[in-house]
Amino acid sequence: MKCLYILSFCFLFFTSQAQEDYKGDLVFYGDVMINASKSQNREKAGTLFRTAFDNYISSHNLFEKDLSFLEGVSVLQPEDNAFKLLSWQLELEDNKFEYYCYLVKPDGSFIEFKQNDYPREVMEAMEMNPEEWYGCIYYNIMSNGPGKYLLFGFNGNGKWKNLKLADIMTIEGEEILLGYPGFEDKLNPGTWINRLVLSYSSDATLQLNYNPGLQLIIHDHLIQRIGRIPGQGPVFLPDGTYEGYEFIDGIWMYREKIYDHTYDAAPRPKPVLGNKKDLFGKG
């Protein structure tokens, strides 16, 4: 009996120690993954961070954990507390990015989203499961009716352009679907698209979010201009006006003009991502 007690104590001790090691690895490699100046160091740290994260999520119920120690990881939870959504990005060389996302349920089980690359036009029309995910870091979430959730995300799409998107995720039992025909197509009024996908210059700031005061999804109106970065070509830039979407009878209906203020020329803010990317795509 004494031997069994000692073995049990040793097992619990070493298990607890291993779990603390995973947490320490996440803190260390997360810092390097986000802040290292050399891409090879970020990439190596990102691989080790992912290994530590997979070990940590497999041995803990992350739904019940305080995850504020995870640097650079967006942790979102809807109003109904049905799940936690964890996402982050890894900046590689040549302005390329990898994205990671996990949906964690109250019982600690989780679903991994796996990144795929799609043209913007295809993204607007697709309905996809987590295996077909487009890749982004989510910066806001809100309920959008029973079993539906409105997501806002950022994708560092490359050297010249970034993407922001608004998507509707539907959960029915064990099935998760991304994309729902819940947005009016502003180019074809009376028809619907599965998500909003806005492409804009990588040196500009774009706002796309829900405004609770106005009860609207608001985003900058974009106009096409020649980019100022050598080799960039035509890109889309905010012109100082805003457009949006109003939730009516289960559909986000397009509203052409929200504010009337305009600039003589499209503003040129300091780069939203600069030399270090804003992980949440915020200006």
Secondary structure, DSSP 8 states (H G I E B T S, - for coil): -HHHHHHHHHHHHHHHHHHHHHHHHHHHHHHHHHH-SSHHHHHHHHHHHHHHHHHHHHHS-TTSS--TTSTT-EEE--TT---EEEEEEEE-STT-EEEEEEEE-TTS-EEEE------HHHHHH--B-GGG----EEEEEEE-STTEEEEEEEE---SSEEEEEEEEEEEETTEEEE--S-EE-TTSTT-EESEEEEEEETTS---EEEETTTTEEEEEEEEEEE-SSTT--EEEEEEEEEEEEEEETTEEEEEEEEE----SS----S-SSSSS--TT---
